[in-house]
Amino acid sequence: EEVLARRAGPLETLHELVAFHLDFAMTSPRLIEIQFRDLANLPTDARRSVRSLQRRYVEIWVTTLRELDAECSEDDARVQAHAAFGLLNSTPQSMGRVPASLLRHRLSTMALTALGIDPAATTPSAPTSEETA
C-alpha cells in the first residue's frame, strides 16, 4: 500500500513491488518457510486474517499488471503475480549460499522478465512517430 501511495506509473510501481517483496524475502527468509509449512496450523480466525491480507497483496499486483497491459485478463495477471511470488519466495533456498547482491540482482531480473518487463526499463518508452501516426 505504501508503494501505491507514491502514485508512480505502473512500470515504476511494478519495479517497486518486486523490490519490496525481495527485501522482505531477503530479510525474513525463515518467515517464508514458516508460512509455507505452518499456515494451515493457525487457528481459523488467524488463518482467515492472513489469507485476507495475502489476497489484498495479490490484488495490488494484479491491478498494477493490468494497468501495464490493458489486454491482460484478471486471471492472467493473477497467474503472473503468483509465479513471481514463487520465484521471489525461493530466496531461503539461496540465502547464505551466494552473495546477497547477486541473489537480489538475479531474482529481481528474473521476476521482472517473467512478468514481461525489461528489467532495465524504469519508465515506459515514448511512442515512436510510427506509433503516434
DRENFI-52611 format. One record per atom (N, C-alpha, C): residue number from 0; x, y, z. Coordinates in steps of 0.02 Angstrom, whole numbers, plus 50000, padded with zeros to 5 digits. Atoms other than C-alpha are relative to their C-alpha. Layout:
<rs>
<r><resi>NUM</resi><x>X</x><y>Y</y><z>Z</z></r>
...
</rs>
This chain:
<rs>
<r><resi>0</resi><x>50041</x><y>49940</y><z>50000</z></r>
<r><resi>0</resi><x>50000</x><y>50000</y><z>50000</z></r>
<r><resi>0</resi><x>50043</x><y>50063</y><z>50000</z></r>
<r><resi>1</resi><x>49955</x><y>49942</y><z>50001</z></r>
<r><resi>1</resi><x>50147</x><y>50118</y><z>50032</z></r>
<r><resi>1</resi><x>50027</x><y>50012</y><z>49929</z></r>
<r><resi>2</resi><x>49977</x><y>49993</y><z>50069</z></r>
<r><resi>2</resi><x>50210</x><y>50084</y><z>49856</z></r>
<r><resi>2</resi><x>49946</x><y>50034</y><z>49959</z></r>
<r><resi>3</resi><x>50056</x><y>49970</y><z>50038</z></r>
<r><resi>3</resi><x>50039</x><y>50127</y><z>49784</z></r>
<r><resi>3</resi><x>49989</x><y>50073</y><z>50019</z></r>
<r><resi>4</resi><x>50011</x><y>49932</y><z>49976</z></r>
<r><resi>4</resi><x>50028</x><y>50284</y><z>49891</z></r>
<r><resi>4</resi><x>50046</x><y>50050</y><z>49966</z></r>
<r><resi>5</resi><x>49954</x><y>49955</y><z>50036</z></r>
<r><resi>5</resi><x>50177</x><y>50356</y><z>49795</z></r>
<r><resi>5</resi><x>49972</x><y>50021</y><z>49932</z></r>
<r><resi>6</resi><x>50035</x><y>49984</y><z>50063</z></r>
<r><resi>6</resi><x>50064</x><y>50359</y><z>49641</z></r>
<r><resi>6</resi><x>50047</x><y>50004</y><z>49940</z></r>
<r><resi>7</resi><x>49955</x><y>50004</y><z>50058</z></r>
<r><resi>7</resi><x>50203</x><y>50314</y><z>49521</z></r>
<r><resi>7</resi><x>49961</x><y>49966</y><z>49943</z></r>
<r><resi>8</resi><x>50031</x><y>50035</y><z>50056</z></r>
<r><resi>8</resi><x>50162</x><y>50245</y><z>49349</z></r>
<r><resi>8</resi><x>50004</x><y>49925</y><z>50013</z></r>
<r><resi>9</resi><x>50002</x><y>50073</y><z>49988</z></r>
<r><resi>9</resi><x>50127</x><y>50058</y><z>49335</z></r>
<r><resi>9</resi><x>50067</x><y>49965</y><z>49992</z></r>
<r><resi>10</resi><x>49935</x><y>50031</y><z>50010</z></r>
<r><resi>10</resi><x>50301</x><y>50015</y><z>49272</z></r>
<r><resi>10</resi><x>50045</x><y>50010</y><z>50061</z></r>
<r><resi>11</resi><x>49960</x><y>49986</y><z>49941</z></r>
<r><resi>11</resi><x>50389</x><y>50101</y><z>49416</z></r>
<r><resi>11</resi><x>49970</x><y>49964</y><z>50061</z></r>
<r><resi>12</resi><x>50033</x><y>50035</y><z>49944</z></r>
<r><resi>12</resi><x>50260</x><y>50028</y><z>49537</z></r>
<r><resi>12</resi><x>50019</x><y>49926</y><z>50000</z></r>
<r><resi>13</resi><x>49982</x><y>50071</y><z>50004</z></r>
<r><resi>13</resi><x>50297</x><y>49853</y><z>49474</z></r>
<r><resi>13</resi><x>50073</x><y>49989</y><z>50022</z></r>
<r><resi>14</resi><x>49930</x><y>50005</y><z>49977</z></r>
<r><resi>14</resi><x>50484</x><y>49880</y><z>49497</z></r>
<r><resi>14</resi><x>50003</x><y>50005</y><z>50076</z></r>
<r><resi>15</resi><x>49999</x><y>49991</y><z>49927</z></r>
<r><resi>15</resi><x>50450</x><y>49941</y><z>49674</z></r>
<r><resi>15</resi><x>49968</x><y>49941</y><z>50036</z></r>
<r><resi>16</resi><x>50030</x><y>50059</y><z>49969</z></r>
<r><resi>16</resi><x>50336</x><y>49793</y><z>49712</z></r>
<r><resi>16</resi><x>50048</x><y>49942</y><z>50001</z></r>
<r><resi>17</resi><x>49950</x><y>50053</y><z>50002</z></r>
<r><resi>17</resi><x>50470</x><y>49671</y><z>49657</z></r>
<r><resi>17</resi><x>50053</x><y>50014</y><z>50053</z></r>
<r><resi>18</resi><x>49948</x><y>49983</y><z>49951</z></r>
<r><resi>18</resi><x>50599</x><y>49764</y><z>49762</z></r>
<r><resi>18</resi><x>49974</x><y>49990</y><z>50072</z></r>
<r><resi>19</resi><x>50030</x><y>50009</y><z>49934</z></r>
<r><resi>19</resi><x>50481</x><y>49766</y><z>49913</z></r>
<r><resi>19</resi><x>49997</x><y>49926</y><z>50019</z></r>
<r><resi>20</resi><x>50008</x><y>50071</y><z>49986</z></r>
<r><resi>20</resi><x>50445</x><y>49581</y><z>49901</z></r>
<r><resi>20</resi><x>50069</x><y>49968</y><z>50011</z></r>
<r><resi>21</resi><x>49932</x><y>50027</y><z>49993</z></r>
<r><resi>21</resi><x>50629</x><y>49541</y><z>49878</z></r>
<r><resi>21</resi><x>50032</x><y>50022</y><z>50065</z></r>
<r><resi>22</resi><x>49974</x><y>49976</y><z>49936</z></r>
<r><resi>22</resi><x>50677</x><y>49650</y><z>50027</z></r>
<r><resi>22</resi><x>49973</x><y>49957</y><z>50057</z></r>
<r><resi>23</resi><x>50030</x><y>50041</y><z>49948</z></r>
<r><resi>23</resi><x>50554</x><y>49553</y><z>50134</z></r>
<r><resi>23</resi><x>50029</x><y>49929</y><z>49999</z></r>
<r><resi>24</resi><x>49976</x><y>50069</y><z>50006</z></r>
<r><resi>24</resi><x>50610</x><y>49384</y><z>50068</z></r>
<r><resi>24</resi><x>50073</x><y>49994</y><z>50023</z></r>
<r><resi>25</resi><x>49929</x><y>50004</y><z>49982</z></r>
<r><resi>25</resi><x>50794</x><y>49425</y><z>50097</z></r>
<r><resi>25</resi><x>50011</x><y>50016</y><z>50074</z></r>
<r><resi>26</resi><x>49991</x><y>49985</y><z>49929</z></r>
<r><resi>26</resi><x>50769</x><y>49494</y><z>50273</z></r>
<r><resi>26</resi><x>49961</x><y>49952</y><z>50045</z></r>
<r><resi>27</resi><x>50041</x><y>50046</y><z>49961</z></r>
<r><resi>27</resi><x>50641</x><y>49364</y><z>50329</z></r>
<r><resi>27</resi><x>49992</x><y>49932</y><z>49967</z></r>
<r><resi>28</resi><x>50007</x><y>50063</y><z>50036</z></r>
<r><resi>28</resi><x>50680</x><y>49202</y><z>50237</z></r>
<r><resi>28</resi><x>49968</x><y>49945</y><z>50042</z></r>
<r><resi>29</resi><x>50029</x><y>50052</y><z>49957</z></r>
<r><resi>29</resi><x>50632</x><y>49095</y><z>50386</z></r>
<r><resi>29</resi><x>49925</x><y>50009</y><z>50007</z></r>
<r><resi>30</resi><x>50072</x><y>49987</y><z>49996</z></r>
<r><resi>30</resi><x>50462</x><y>49179</y><z>50396</z></r>
<r><resi>30</resi><x>49963</x><y>49971</y><z>49940</z></r>
<r><resi>31</resi><x>50029</x><y>50030</y><z>50060</z></r>
<r><resi>31</resi><x>50428</x><y>49124</y><z>50218</z></r>
<r><resi>31</resi><x>49994</x><y>49925</y><z>50009</z></r>
<r><resi>32</resi><x>50002</x><y>50073</y><z>49989</z></r>
<r><resi>32</resi><x>50472</x><y>48945</y><z>50263</z></r>
<r><resi>32</resi><x>49946</x><y>49981</y><z>50051</z></r>
<r><resi>33</resi><x>50051</x><y>50014</y><z>49949</z></r>
<r><resi>33</resi><x>50362</x><y>48951</y><z>50419</z></r>
<r><resi>33</resi><x>49931</x><y>50007</y><z>49970</z></r>
<r><resi>34</resi><x>50066</x><y>49991</y><z>50030</z></r>
<r><resi>34</resi><x>50216</x><y>49019</y><z>50319</z></r>
<r><resi>34</resi><x>49981</x><y>49940</y><z>49957</z></r>
<r><resi>35</resi><x>50015</x><y>50057</y><z>50043</z></r>
<r><resi>35</resi><x>50228</x><y>48880</y><z>50190</z></r>
<r><resi>35</resi><x>49985</x><y>49937</y><z>50042</z></r>
<r><resi>36</resi><x>50006</x><y>50061</y><z>49961</z></r>
<r><resi>36</resi><x>50245</x><y>48748</y><z>50324</z></r>
<r><resi>36</resi><x>49942</x><y>50002</y><z>50049</z></r>
<r><resi>37</resi><x>50045</x><y>49998</y><z>49943</z></r>
<r><resi>37</resi><x>50129</x><y>48810</y><z>50461</z></r>
<r><resi>37</resi><x>49935</x><y>50039</y><z>49992</z></r>
<r><resi>38</resi><x>50060</x><y>49960</y><z>50008</z></r>
<r><resi>38</resi><x>49993</x><y>48919</y><z>50387</z></r>
<r><resi>38</resi><x>49937</x><y>49960</y><z>50015</z></r>
<r><resi>39</resi><x>50059</x><y>50042</y><z>49990</z></r>
<r><resi>39</resi><x>49869</x><y>48776</y><z>50390</z></r>
<r><resi>39</resi><x>49988</x><y>49984</y><z>50074</z></r>
<r><resi>40</resi><x>50006</x><y>50016</y><z>49928</z></r>
<r><resi>40</resi><x>49902</x><y>48753</y><z>50577</z></r>
<r><resi>40</resi><x>49977</x><y>50059</y><z>50042</z></r>
<r><resi>41</resi><x>50024</x><y>49942</y><z>49962</z></r>
<r><resi>41</resi><x>49847</x><y>48928</y><z>50626</z></r>
<r><resi>41</resi><x>49927</x><y>49989</y><z>50020</z></r>
<r><resi>42</resi><x>50072</x><y>50001</y><z>49984</z></r>
<r><resi>42</resi><x>49682</x><y>48947</y><z>50717</z></r>
<r><resi>42</resi><x>49960</x><y>50031</y><z>49943</z></r>
<r><resi>43</resi><x>50041</x><y>49980</y><z>50056</z></r>
<r><resi>43</resi><x>49540</x><y>48978</y><z>50596</z></r>
<r><resi>43</resi><x>49998</x><y>50076</y><z>49990</z></r>
<r><resi>44</resi><x>50004</x><y>49927</y><z>50007</z></r>
<r><resi>44</resi><x>49522</x><y>49165</y><z>50631</z></r>
<r><resi>44</resi><x>50066</x><y>50029</y><z>49977</z></r>
<r><resi>45</resi><x>49934</x><y>49975</y><z>50019</z></r>
<r><resi>45</resi><x>49709</x><y>49196</y><z>50616</z></r>
<r><resi>45</resi><x>50016</x><y>49982</y><z>49927</z></r>
<r><resi>46</resi><x>49988</x><y>50022</y><z>50069</z></r>
<r><resi>46</resi><x>49719</x><y>49095</y><z>50455</z></r>
<r><resi>46</resi><x>49959</x><y>50042</y><z>49951</z></r>
<r><resi>47</resi><x>50042</x><y>49957</y><z>50043</z></r>
<r><resi>47</resi><x>49574</x><y>49195</y><z>50381</z></r>
<r><resi>47</resi><x>50029</x><y>50070</y><z>49994</z></r>
<r><resi>48</resi><x>49970</x><y>49934</y><z>50000</z></r>
<r><resi>48</resi><x>49659</x><y>49357</y><z>50430</z></r>
<r><resi>48</resi><x>50061</x><y>50001</y><z>49954</z></r>
<r><resi>49</resi><x>49940</x><y>50003</y><z>50043</z></r>
<r><resi>49</resi><x>49823</x><y>49305</y><z>50347</z></r>
<r><resi>49</resi><x>49979</x><y>49993</y><z>49927</z></r>
<r><resi>50</resi><x>50023</x><y>50010</y><z>50069</z></r>
<r><resi>50</resi><x>49732</x><y>49245</y><z>50191</z></r>
<r><resi>50</resi><x>49970</x><y>50065</y><z>49972</z></r>
<r><resi>51</resi><x>50029</x><y>49937</y><z>50022</z></r>
<r><resi>51</resi><x>49636</x><y>49410</y><z>50181</z></r>
<r><resi>51</resi><x>50056</x><y>50050</y><z>49981</z></r>
<r><resi>52</resi><x>49943</x><y>49956</y><z>50015</z></r>
<r><resi>52</resi><x>49800</x><y>49508</y><z>50189</z></r>
<r><resi>52</resi><x>50035</x><y>49978</y><z>49936</z></r>
<r><resi>53</resi><x>49968</x><y>50027</y><z>50059</z></r>
<r><resi>53</resi><x>49875</x><y>49394</y><z>50058</z></r>
<r><resi>53</resi><x>49960</x><y>50018</y><z>49937</z></r>
<r><resi>54</resi><x>50042</x><y>49984</y><z>50058</z></r>
<r><resi>54</resi><x>49727</x><y>49421</y><z>49940</z></r>
<r><resi>54</resi><x>50005</x><y>50075</y><z>49983</z></r>
<r><resi>55</resi><x>49992</x><y>49928</y><z>50013</z></r>
<r><resi>55</resi><x>49742</x><y>49611</y><z>49960</z></r>
<r><resi>55</resi><x>50066</x><y>50014</y><z>49966</z></r>
<r><resi>56</resi><x>49933</x><y>49991</y><z>50029</z></r>
<r><resi>56</resi><x>49927</x><y>49599</y><z>49919</z></r>
<r><resi>56</resi><x>50000</x><y>49977</y><z>49927</z></r>
<r><resi>57</resi><x>50003</x><y>50026</y><z>50069</z></r>
<r><resi>57</resi><x>49894</x><y>49493</y><z>49764</z></r>
<r><resi>57</resi><x>49962</x><y>50050</y><z>49956</z></r>
<r><resi>58</resi><x>50039</x><y>49954</y><z>50040</z></r>
<r><resi>58</resi><x>49763</x><y>49617</y><z>49705</z></r>
<r><resi>58</resi><x>50038</x><y>50063</y><z>49981</z></r>
<r><resi>59</resi><x>49957</x><y>49943</y><z>50017</z></r>
<r><resi>59</resi><x>49890</x><y>49759</y><z>49712</z></r>
<r><resi>59</resi><x>50041</x><y>49983</y><z>49938</z></r>
<r><resi>60</resi><x>49960</x><y>50022</y><z>50057</z></r>
<r><resi>60</resi><x>49999</x><y>49660</y><z>49592</z></r>
<r><resi>60</resi><x>49956</x><y>49992</y><z>49938</z></r>
<r><resi>61</resi><x>50045</x><y>50012</y><z>50056</z></r>
<r><resi>61</resi><x>49852</x><y>49610</y><z>49482</z></r>
<r><resi>61</resi><x>49980</x><y>50068</y><z>49968</z></r>
<r><resi>62</resi><x>50019</x><y>49934</y><z>50025</z></r>
<r><resi>62</resi><x>49794</x><y>49791</y><z>49466</z></r>
<r><resi>62</resi><x>50058</x><y>50033</y><z>49962</z></r>
<r><resi>63</resi><x>49941</x><y>49969</y><z>50032</z></r>
<r><resi>63</resi><x>49970</x><y>49851</y><z>49425</z></r>
<r><resi>63</resi><x>50015</x><y>49967</y><z>49933</z></r>
<r><resi>64</resi><x>49986</x><y>50035</y><z>50062</z></r>
<r><resi>64</resi><x>49997</x><y>49716</y><z>49294</z></r>
<r><resi>64</resi><x>49948</x><y>50017</y><z>49946</z></r>
<r><resi>65</resi><x>50052</x><y>49983</y><z>50049</z></r>
<r><resi>65</resi><x>49831</x><y>49757</y><z>49211</z></r>
<r><resi>65</resi><x>50005</x><y>50073</y><z>49977</z></r>
<r><resi>66</resi><x>49989</x><y>49930</y><z>50021</z></r>
<r><resi>66</resi><x>49873</x><y>49943</y><z>49210</z></r>
<r><resi>66</resi><x>50056</x><y>50003</y><z>49948</z></r>
<r><resi>67</resi><x>49945</x><y>50004</y><z>50049</z></r>
<r><resi>67</resi><x>50032</x><y>49897</y><z>49115</z></r>
<r><resi>67</resi><x>49977</x><y>49973</y><z>49933</z></r>
<r><resi>68</resi><x>50024</x><y>50033</y><z>50061</z></r>
<r><resi>68</resi><x>49937</x><y>49792</y><z>48989</z></r>
<r><resi>68</resi><x>49925</x><y>49994</y><z>50003</z></r>
<r><resi>69</resi><x>50073</x><y>49998</y><z>49998</z></r>
<r><resi>69</resi><x>49756</x><y>49833</y><z>48960</z></r>
<r><resi>69</resi><x>49967</x><y>49936</y><z>49973</z></r>
<r><resi>70</resi><x>50027</x><y>50062</y><z>50027</z></r>
<r><resi>70</resi><x>49733</x><y>49668</y><z>48866</z></r>
<r><resi>70</resi><x>50011</x><y>49940</y><z>50047</z></r>
<r><resi>71</resi><x>49987</x><y>50053</y><z>49952</z></r>
<r><resi>71</resi><x>49792</x><y>49566</y><z>49015</z></r>
<r><resi>71</resi><x>49937</x><y>49987</y><z>50042</z></r>
<r><resi>72</resi><x>50060</x><y>50016</y><z>49961</z></r>
<r><resi>72</resi><x>49647</x><y>49474</y><z>49095</z></r>
<r><resi>72</resi><x>50018</x><y>49997</y><z>50075</z></r>
<r><resi>73</resi><x>49989</x><y>50005</y><z>49928</z></r>
<r><resi>73</resi><x>49625</x><y>49470</y><z>49283</z></r>
<r><resi>73</resi><x>50031</x><y>49932</y><z>50018</z></r>
<r><resi>74</resi><x>49972</x><y>50067</y><z>49986</z></r>
<r><resi>74</resi><x>49659</x><y>49282</y><z>49284</z></r>
<r><resi>74</resi><x>50073</x><y>49996</y><z>49979</z></r>
<r><resi>75</resi><x>49931</x><y>50003</y><z>50023</z></r>
<r><resi>75</resi><x>49818</x><y>49302</y><z>49182</z></r>
<r><resi>75</resi><x>50045</x><y>50039</y><z>50047</z></r>
<r><resi>76</resi><x>49960</x><y>49960</y><z>49954</z></r>
<r><resi>76</resi><x>49881</x><y>49441</y><z>49295</z></r>
<r><resi>76</resi><x>50010</x><y>49965</y><z>50067</z></r>
<r><resi>77</resi><x>49995</x><y>50037</y><z>49936</z></r>
<r><resi>77</resi><x>49845</x><y>49334</y><z>49448</z></r>
<r><resi>77</resi><x>50051</x><y>49943</y><z>49993</z></r>
<r><resi>78</resi><x>49951</x><y>50054</y><z>50012</z></r>
<r><resi>78</resi><x>49943</x><y>49188</y><z>49373</z></r>
<r><resi>78</resi><x>50070</x><y>50029</y><z>49998</z></r>
<r><resi>79</resi><x>49934</x><y>49968</y><z>50004</z></r>
<r><resi>79</resi><x>50088</x><y>49305</y><z>49333</z></r>
<r><resi>79</resi><x>50025</x><y>50020</y><z>50070</z></r>
<r><resi>80</resi><x>49981</x><y>49978</y><z>49933</z></r>
<r><resi>80</resi><x>50088</x><y>49377</y><z>49510</z></r>
<r><resi>80</resi><x>50021</x><y>49941</y><z>50042</z></r>
<r><resi>81</resi><x>49983</x><y>50059</y><z>49959</z></r>
<r><resi>81</resi><x>50087</x><y>49206</y><z>49593</z></r>
<r><resi>81</resi><x>50065</x><y>49968</y><z>49976</z></r>
<r><resi>82</resi><x>49937</x><y>50028</y><z>50026</z></r>
<r><resi>82</resi><x>50227</x><y>49146</y><z>49478</z></r>
<r><resi>82</resi><x>50059</x><y>50042</y><z>50024</z></r>
<r><resi>83</resi><x>49946</x><y>49956</y><z>49975</z></r>
<r><resi>83</resi><x>50332</x><y>49298</y><z>49527</z></r>
<r><resi>83</resi><x>50011</x><y>49988</y><z>50075</z></r>
<r><resi>84</resi><x>49992</x><y>50014</y><z>49928</z></r>
<r><resi>84</resi><x>50297</x><y>49263</y><z>49711</z></r>
<r><resi>84</resi><x>50039</x><y>49936</y><z>50011</z></r>
<r><resi>85</resi><x>49964</x><y>50064</y><z>49994</z></r>
<r><resi>85</resi><x>50356</x><y>49084</y><z>49689</z></r>
<r><resi>85</resi><x>50074</x><y>50009</y><z>49989</z></r>
<r><resi>86</resi><x>49929</x><y>49987</y><z>50015</z></r>
<r><resi>86</resi><x>50517</x><y>49144</y><z>49612</z></r>
<r><resi>86</resi><x>50033</x><y>50039</y><z>50057</z></r>
<r><resi>87</resi><x>49971</x><y>49958</y><z>49948</z></r>
<r><resi>87</resi><x>50548</x><y>49279</y><z>49742</z></r>
<r><resi>87</resi><x>50001</x><y>49965</y><z>50068</z></r>
<r><resi>88</resi><x>50002</x><y>50036</y><z>49936</z></r>
<r><resi>88</resi><x>50498</x><y>49165</y><z>49886</z></r>
<r><resi>88</resi><x>50048</x><y>49941</y><z>50001</z></r>
<r><resi>89</resi><x>49949</x><y>50053</y><z>50000</z></r>
<r><resi>89</resi><x>50632</x><y>49041</y><z>49832</z></r>
<r><resi>89</resi><x>50064</x><y>50023</y><z>50035</z></r>
<r><resi>90</resi><x>49942</x><y>49970</y><z>49969</z></r>
<r><resi>90</resi><x>50755</x><y>49157</y><z>49919</z></r>
<r><resi>90</resi><x>50030</x><y>49958</y><z>50057</z></r>
<r><resi>91</resi><x>49970</x><y>50038</y><z>49945</z></r>
<r><resi>91</resi><x>50775</x><y>49048</y><z>50076</z></r>
<r><resi>91</resi><x>50046</x><y>49944</y><z>49975</z></r>
<r><resi>92</resi><x>49959</x><y>50054</y><z>50026</z></r>
<r><resi>92</resi><x>50850</x><y>48913</y><z>49965</z></r>
<r><resi>92</resi><x>50071</x><y>50023</y><z>49983</z></r>
<r><resi>93</resi><x>49936</x><y>49974</y><z>50021</z></r>
<r><resi>93</resi><x>50994</x><y>49027</y><z>49916</z></r>
<r><resi>93</resi><x>50034</x><y>50046</y><z>50051</z></r>
<r><resi>94</resi><x>49971</x><y>49954</y><z>49951</z></r>
<r><resi>94</resi><x>51020</x><y>49143</y><z>50065</z></r>
<r><resi>94</resi><x>50060</x><y>49967</y><z>50034</z></r>
<r><resi>95</resi><x>49940</x><y>50024</y><z>49967</z></r>
<r><resi>95</resi><x>51194</x><y>49123</y><z>50135</z></r>
<r><resi>95</resi><x>50044</x><y>49956</y><z>49956</z></r>
<r><resi>96</resi><x>49962</x><y>50043</y><z>50045</z></r>
<r><resi>96</resi><x>51249</x><y>49015</y><z>49990</z></r>
<r><resi>96</resi><x>50032</x><y>50039</y><z>49943</z></r>
<r><resi>97</resi><x>49974</x><y>49956</y><z>50052</z></r>
<r><resi>97</resi><x>51277</x><y>49155</y><z>49865</z></r>
<r><resi>97</resi><x>50000</x><y>50071</y><z>50027</z></r>
<r><resi>98</resi><x>50000</x><y>49931</y><z>49976</z></r>
<r><resi>98</resi><x>51318</x><y>49339</y><z>49889</z></r>
<r><resi>98</resi><x>49931</x><y>50032</y><z>49993</z></r>
<r><resi>99</resi><x>50066</x><y>49969</y><z>49999</z></r>
<r><resi>99</resi><x>51163</x><y>49440</y><z>49934</z></r>
<r><resi>99</resi><x>49990</x><y>50046</y><z>49939</z></r>
<r><resi>100</resi><x>50007</x><y>49955</y><z>50057</z></r>
<r><resi>100</resi><x>51197</x><y>49566</y><z>49795</z></r>
<r><resi>100</resi><x>49985</x><y>49961</y><z>49936</z></r>
<r><resi>101</resi><x>50014</x><y>50042</y><z>50058</z></r>
<r><resi>101</resi><x>51200</x><y>49427</y><z>49665</z></r>
<r><resi>101</resi><x>49928</x><y>49973</y><z>50004</z></r>
<r><resi>102</resi><x>50068</x><y>50027</y><z>49991</z></r>
<r><resi>102</resi><x>51042</x><y>49349</y><z>49736</z></r>
<r><resi>102</resi><x>49948</x><y>50053</y><z>49984</z></r>
<r><resi>103</resi><x>50048</x><y>49946</y><z>50011</z></r>
<r><resi>103</resi><x>50949</x><y>49516</y><z>49737</z></r>
<r><resi>103</resi><x>49995</x><y>50017</y><z>49925</z></r>
<r><resi>104</resi><x>50000</x><y>49982</y><z>50071</z></r>
<r><resi>104</resi><x>51002</x><y>49560</y><z>49560</z></r>
<r><resi>104</resi><x>49968</x><y>49946</y><z>49957</z></r>
<r><resi>105</resi><x>50024</x><y>50055</y><z>50042</z></r>
<r><resi>105</resi><x>50967</x><y>49389</y><z>49486</z></r>
<r><resi>105</resi><x>49925</x><y>49990</y><z>50009</z></r>
<r><resi>106</resi><x>50071</x><y>50012</y><z>49989</z></r>
<r><resi>106</resi><x>50797</x><y>49364</y><z>49568</z></r>
<r><resi>106</resi><x>49957</x><y>50058</y><z>49975</z></r>
<r><resi>107</resi><x>50037</x><y>49942</y><z>50025</z></r>
<r><resi>107</resi><x>50740</x><y>49541</y><z>49528</z></r>
<r><resi>107</resi><x>49995</x><y>49998</y><z>49924</z></r>
<r><resi>108</resi><x>49998</x><y>50004</y><z>50073</z></r>
<r><resi>108</resi><x>50793</x><y>49522</y><z>49346</z></r>
<r><resi>108</resi><x>49954</x><y>49944</y><z>49976</z></r>
<r><resi>109</resi><x>50041</x><y>50057</y><z>50021</z></r>
<r><resi>109</resi><x>50710</x><y>49352</y><z>49332</z></r>
<r><resi>109</resi><x>49925</x><y>50014</y><z>50010</z></r>
<r><resi>110</resi><x>50070</x><y>49986</y><z>49986</z></r>
<r><resi>110</resi><x>50547</x><y>49410</y><z>49413</z></r>
<r><resi>110</resi><x>49972</x><y>50050</y><z>49950</z></r>
<r><resi>111</resi><x>50024</x><y>49950</y><z>50048</z></r>
<r><resi>111</resi><x>50532</x><y>49564</y><z>49303</z></r>
<r><resi>111</resi><x>49994</x><y>49971</y><z>49930</z></r>
<r><resi>112</resi><x>50002</x><y>50032</y><z>50065</z></r>
<r><resi>112</resi><x>50573</x><y>49463</y><z>49148</z></r>
<r><resi>112</resi><x>49940</x><y>49953</y><z>49994</z></r>
<r><resi>113</resi><x>50057</x><y>50046</y><z>50000</z></r>
<r><resi>113</resi><x>50444</x><y>49331</y><z>49195</z></r>
<r><resi>113</resi><x>49934</x><y>50038</y><z>49994</z></r>
<r><resi>114</resi><x>50061</x><y>49958</y><z>50003</z></r>
<r><resi>114</resi><x>50316</x><y>49472</y><z>49211</z></r>
<r><resi>114</resi><x>49995</x><y>50037</y><z>49933</z></r>
<r><resi>115</resi><x>50001</x><y>49970</y><z>50067</z></r>
<r><resi>115</resi><x>50358</x><y>49527</y><z>49033</z></r>
<r><resi>115</resi><x>50028</x><y>50071</y><z>50000</z></r>
<r><resi>116</resi><x>49972</x><y>49933</y><z>49994</z></r>
<r><resi>116</resi><x>50455</x><y>49681</y><z>49089</z></r>
<r><resi>116</resi><x>50075</x><y>49998</y><z>49987</z></r>
<r><resi>117</resi><x>49928</x><y>49993</y><z>50010</z></r>
<r><resi>117</resi><x>50627</x><y>49734</y><z>49029</z></r>
<r><resi>117</resi><x>50027</x><y>50025</y><z>50067</z></r>
<r><resi>118</resi><x>49975</x><y>49979</y><z>49934</z></r>
<r><resi>118</resi><x>50722</x><y>49741</y><z>49195</z></r>
<r><resi>118</resi><x>50036</x><y>50067</y><z>49999</z></r>
<r><resi>119</resi><x>49965</x><y>49937</y><z>50004</z></r>
<r><resi>119</resi><x>50820</x><y>49892</y><z>49132</z></r>
<r><resi>119</resi><x>49952</x><y>50059</y><z>49992</z></r>
<r><resi>120</resi><x>50048</x><y>49946</y><z>50012</z></r>
<r><resi>120</resi><x>50662</x><y>49991</y><z>49095</z></r>
<r><resi>120</resi><x>49972</x><y>50025</y><z>50066</z></r>
<r><resi>121</resi><x>50029</x><y>49971</y><z>49939</z></r>
<r><resi>121</resi><x>50607</x><y>50110</y><z>49232</z></r>
<r><resi>121</resi><x>49941</x><y>50044</y><z>49984</z></r>
<r><resi>122</resi><x>50058</x><y>49961</y><z>50021</z></r>
<r><resi>122</resi><x>50484</x><y>50213</y><z>49132</z></r>
<r><resi>122</resi><x>49978</x><y>49974</y><z>49932</z></r>
<r><resi>123</resi><x>50022</x><y>50023</y><z>50066</z></r>
<r><resi>123</resi><x>50376</x><y>50169</y><z>48984</z></r>
<r><resi>123</resi><x>50036</x><y>50040</y><z>49945</z></r>
<r><resi>124</resi><x>49967</x><y>49966</y><z>50055</z></r>
<r><resi>124</resi><x>50461</x><y>50209</y><z>48821</z></r>
<r><resi>124</resi><x>49950</x><y>50045</y><z>49964</z></r>
<r><resi>125</resi><x>50042</x><y>49954</y><z>50037</z></r>
<r><resi>125</resi><x>50394</x><y>50355</y><z>48723</z></r>
<r><resi>125</resi><x>49980</x><y>49968</y><z>49934</z></r>
<r><resi>126</resi><x>50020</x><y>50029</y><z>50064</z></r>
<r><resi>126</resi><x>50293</x><y>50306</y><z>48570</z></r>
<r><resi>126</resi><x>50042</x><y>50028</y><z>49943</z></r>
<r><resi>127</resi><x>49963</x><y>49977</y><z>50059</z></r>
<r><resi>127</resi><x>50385</x><y>50315</y><z>48406</z></r>
<r><resi>127</resi><x>49953</x><y>50039</y><z>49955</z></r>
<r><resi>128</resi><x>50042</x><y>49961</y><z>50045</z></r>
<r><resi>128</resi><x>50323</x><y>50427</y><z>48267</z></r>
<r><resi>128</resi><x>49951</x><y>49956</y><z>49962</z></r>
<r><resi>129</resi><x>50045</x><y>50047</y><z>50035</z></r>
<r><resi>129</resi><x>50250</x><y>50274</y><z>48179</z></r>
<r><resi>129</resi><x>49942</x><y>49981</y><z>50045</z></r>
<r><resi>130</resi><x>50054</x><y>50020</y><z>49954</z></r>
<r><resi>130</resi><x>50151</x><y>50229</y><z>48336</z></r>
<r><resi>130</resi><x>49950</x><y>50056</y><z>50011</z></r>
<r><resi>131</resi><x>50045</x><y>49944</y><z>49987</z></r>
<r><resi>131</resi><x>50078</x><y>50403</y><z>48355</z></r>
<r><resi>131</resi><x>49964</x><y>50022</y><z>49937</z></r>
<r><resi>132</resi><x>50031</x><y>49978</y><z>50063</z></r>
<r><resi>132</resi><x>50034</x><y>50424</y><z>48172</z></r>
<r><resi>132</resi><x>49935</x><y>49965</y><z>49987</z></r>
</rs>
